[in-house]
Amino acid sequence: MPTSPQPSTTPSPTTPPPAASPSPAPSSAAPSSPAQRSGTPLSSTERSTLTRKQDRGVADRGELHAVLDAGLLCHLALVSGGSPLCVPTGYGRDGDTLYLHGSTGSGNVRTAARGVDICVTVTILDGIVYARSLNNHTMNYRSAVVHGRARAVTEDAERDRALQVISDRLAPGSWDYARRPDAKELAGVAVLALDLTEASVKVRGGDPAEQPADVDRDDVWAGVIDVRTVFGSPRAASYVPADLPAPPHVAERPAPR
């Protein structure tokens, strides 16, 4: 099952040394193998180093980008008011910067903007794995974990770019179709930028593992049920004229891979 690296109280270095961890064979649900991604390795720090199932670690930065680009929602974790907090958050990636979207009235956004350590995760569930032993039941998945300190995006040009990136992640094509926020609306919008320097990726794919005690069993099924995100047909809001069709960027939107 997808697991995050164990957190460390030791601050990460500004420029972490490169790491080399083995790349597992991707599942049929994954878009392509790590070898087909960019050749730039992920950085390795104490808190971004996998502590379990290290053979599932992927060292290629392109695979980090691929997981983030396949997801639709991230979870932002931090300590706020002395208590741990983890909230679903809209996001978008621009190169090696992750932009996070929230309300200026959100306490967790205000806390993150003050430069505290945060952790952002994105997980794509690719399959439920059934083994002959309950102990070997698991999931096929692609998971990214990013550590760092976010900064508030306040410069107008970067904020506009960040909002377009976030819009294109959740609702591609809408930036040039729908009305853009006015000054009053923008006053209630907060955008955070998180550098992708310190991150880890974990992938599990393929068949269930089998224990020696189960090798000779021929009366128990084992295998995988693939999991996919699919989009249904667009449903117009009640106030939209009946003869106004959904625009192509909505009607023809492909499901994420």
C-alpha positions in Angstrom: 0.0 0.0 0.0 1.2 3.5 -0.6 3.2 4.8 2.3 4.9 8.1 2.9 8.5 8.4 4.0 8.8 8.8 7.7 9.2 12.5 8.7 12.4 13.7 10.2 13.0 16.5 12.6 16.3 17.2 10.9 16.0 20.2 8.5 16.7 19.3 4.9 19.8 20.7 3.1 19.3 23.5 0.7 20.9 21.5 -2.1 20.3 17.8 -1.5 22.7 15.3 -3.0 21.4 13.2 -5.9 20.1 9.7 -5.2 19.8 6.5 -7.2 17.1 4.1 -6.3 15.9 1.2 -8.3 12.9 1.6 -10.6 10.2 -1.1 -10.5 8.4 -2.4 -13.5 5.3 -0.2 -14.0 1.8 -1.7 -13.9 -0.3 -1.8 -17.0 -2.2 1.2 -15.5 0.8 3.4 -15.4 1.3 5.6 -18.5 4.9 4.6 -19.3 8.0 3.3 -17.7 10.4 5.6 -15.7 13.1 4.9 -18.4 10.9 6.8 -20.8 10.9 9.9 -18.6 13.5 12.5 -18.3 16.9 11.4 -17.0 17.1 13.9 -14.2 17.2 12.1 -10.8 15.2 13.1 -7.8 17.1 14.6 -4.8 17.5 12.5 -1.7 17.2 13.8 1.8 16.6 12.1 5.1 12.9 12.7 5.1 12.5 12.0 1.3 14.3 8.6 1.5 11.9 5.6 1.5 12.1 3.6 4.7 9.9 0.7 3.5 9.6 -1.1 0.2 12.6 0.8 -1.2 12.5 -1.4 -4.3 9.3 0.5 -5.3 11.1 3.8 -5.2 11.5 5.7 -8.5 14.5 8.0 -8.9 13.5 9.7 -12.1 12.2 13.3 -11.7 10.1 12.8 -14.9 8.1 10.2 -13.0 7.4 12.7 -10.3 6.0 15.1 -12.9 4.0 12.3 -14.4 2.3 11.4 -11.1 1.5 15.0 -10.4 0.2 15.6 -13.9 -2.1 12.5 -13.6 -3.7 13.6 -10.3 -6.6 15.9 -9.8 -6.3 16.6 -6.1 -3.4 16.8 -3.6 -3.4 16.6 0.2 -1.5 19.3 2.1 -0.3 18.4 5.5 1.2 20.7 8.1 1.1 21.5 11.8 -1.2 24.4 12.6 -2.0 25.7 16.1 0.0 22.8 17.6 -2.1 20.2 15.9 -1.5 18.2 12.7 -3.8 19.0 9.8 -4.2 17.4 6.3 -6.6 19.0 3.8 -7.5 18.3 0.2 -6.2 21.1 -2.0 -6.3 22.2 -5.6 -3.0 22.3 -7.4 -1.1 22.7 -10.7 2.5 22.1 -11.8 4.6 24.5 -13.8 8.0 22.9 -14.4 9.5 22.2 -11.0 7.1 24.4 -9.1 3.9 23.2 -7.5 1.2 25.8 -7.1 -1.5 25.4 -4.4 -4.8 27.2 -4.4 -6.8 28.2 -1.4 -8.8 31.0 0.3 -7.2 33.9 2.1 -9.5 33.1 5.0 -8.1 29.6 5.3 -6.0 29.1 8.5 -3.9 26.3 7.0 -3.1 28.5 3.9 -2.0 31.4 6.1 0.1 29.0 8.2 1.8 27.5 5.1 2.5 31.0 3.8 4.5 31.7 6.9 7.2 29.3 5.8 6.6 26.3 8.0 7.5 22.8 6.8 4.7 21.2 4.8 4.1 17.9 3.0 2.1 17.5 -0.2 1.0 14.1 -1.5 -0.7 12.9 -4.6 -1.7 9.2 -5.1 -3.1 7.5 -8.1 -4.9 4.2 -7.3 -4.4 1.8 -10.3 -5.7 -1.4 -8.9 -6.8 -3.6 -6.0 -4.5 -6.6 -5.7 -6.1 -9.9 -4.5 -3.6 -12.5 -3.3 -4.0 -16.1 -2.1 -3.0 -14.8 1.4 -4.8 -11.9 3.0 -1.4 -10.7 4.2 -0.4 -10.1 0.5 -3.5 -8.2 -0.5 -2.4 -4.7 -1.5 -2.9 -2.0 -4.1 -1.2 -1.0 -7.4 -0.5 2.7 -7.2 1.7 5.7 -8.1 2.4 8.0 -5.2 4.4 11.3 -4.9 5.4 13.0 -1.7 6.9 16.5 -1.7 8.5 18.2 1.3 9.4 21.8 1.6 8.4 25.3 2.7 5.9 27.1 0.5 6.0 30.8 -0.3 3.0 33.1 -0.9 2.7 34.2 -4.5 1.9 37.9 -4.4 3.4 39.3 -7.7 0.5 39.8 -10.2 2.1 38.2 -13.2 3.2 35.0 -11.4 -0.2 34.8 -9.6 -2.0 35.0 -12.9 0.2 32.3 -14.3 -0.3 30.1 -11.3 -4.0 30.4 -11.4 -4.0 29.5 -15.1 -1.8 26.4 -14.3 -4.2 25.4 -11.5 -7.3 26.0 -13.7 -5.7 23.9 -16.5 -5.1 21.0 -14.1 -8.7 20.8 -12.9 -10.6 22.2 -15.8 -8.4 22.4 -18.9 -9.6 24.9 -21.5 -11.6 27.0 -19.1 -9.1 29.8 -18.7 -9.8 31.1 -22.2 -13.6 30.3 -22.1 -15.0 31.4 -18.7 -14.9 34.8 -17.1 -11.7 35.4 -15.2 -11.7 36.6 -11.6 -12.1 40.3 -11.0 -10.2 42.3 -8.4 -12.7 41.6 -5.6 -12.6 37.9 -6.3 -8.8 37.8 -6.5 -8.6 39.5 -3.1 -10.1 36.3 -1.6 -7.7 34.0 -3.4 -4.4 32.7 -2.0 -1.7 31.0 -4.0 1.3 29.1 -2.6 4.3 28.0 -4.5 6.2 24.9 -3.5 9.5 23.9 -5.0 9.8 20.2 -6.1 13.4 19.8 -5.0 12.7 17.5 -2.1 10.4 14.7 -3.2 10.0 10.9 -3.5 8.0 8.7 -5.8 6.7 5.2 -5.1 5.1 2.8 -7.6 3.6 -0.6 -7.2 2.4 -2.6 -10.2 1.8 -6.1 -11.5 0.6 -9.4 -9.9 0.2 -10.1 -6.2 3.2 -11.6 -4.4 2.9 -15.2 -3.3 4.2 -17.0 -0.2 5.7 -20.5 -0.2 2.7 -21.7 1.8 0.4 -20.8 -1.0 2.3 -21.9 -4.1 0.5 -25.3 -4.4 -3.0 -23.8 -3.8 -5.3 -24.2 -6.8 -8.6 -23.4 -5.1 -8.0 -19.7 -4.3 -8.1 -17.0 -7.0 -5.5 -14.3 -7.2 -5.2 -11.3 -9.5 -5.9 -7.6 -9.9 -9.0 -5.5 -10.5 -7.8 -2.4 -12.3 -9.1 1.0 -11.1 -9.6 3.9 -13.5 -10.8 7.5 -13.1 -13.6 8.1 -15.7 -15.6 11.1 -16.6 -19.4 10.9 -17.1 -21.3 13.0 -19.7 -21.5 16.7 -18.9 -24.6 17.9 -17.1 -25.7 21.4 -17.7 -26.6 23.6 -14.7 -30.3 24.3 -14.3 -29.9 27.9 -15.4 -28.1 27.2 -18.7 -30.3 27.4 -21.8 -31.3 24.0 -23.1 -30.0 24.7 -26.6 -26.5 25.7 -25.4 -24.2 22.7 -25.8 -21.2 21.9 -23.7 -18.0 23.4 -25.3 -15.5 20.9 -26.8 -13.0 21.3 -23.9 -15.7 19.9 -21.6 -17.6 17.5 -23.9 -14.4 15.9 -25.2 -12.2 15.9 -22.1 -10.2 12.7 -21.8 -9.9 10.9 -18.5 -6.5 11.1 -16.7 -4.2 8.2 -17.2 
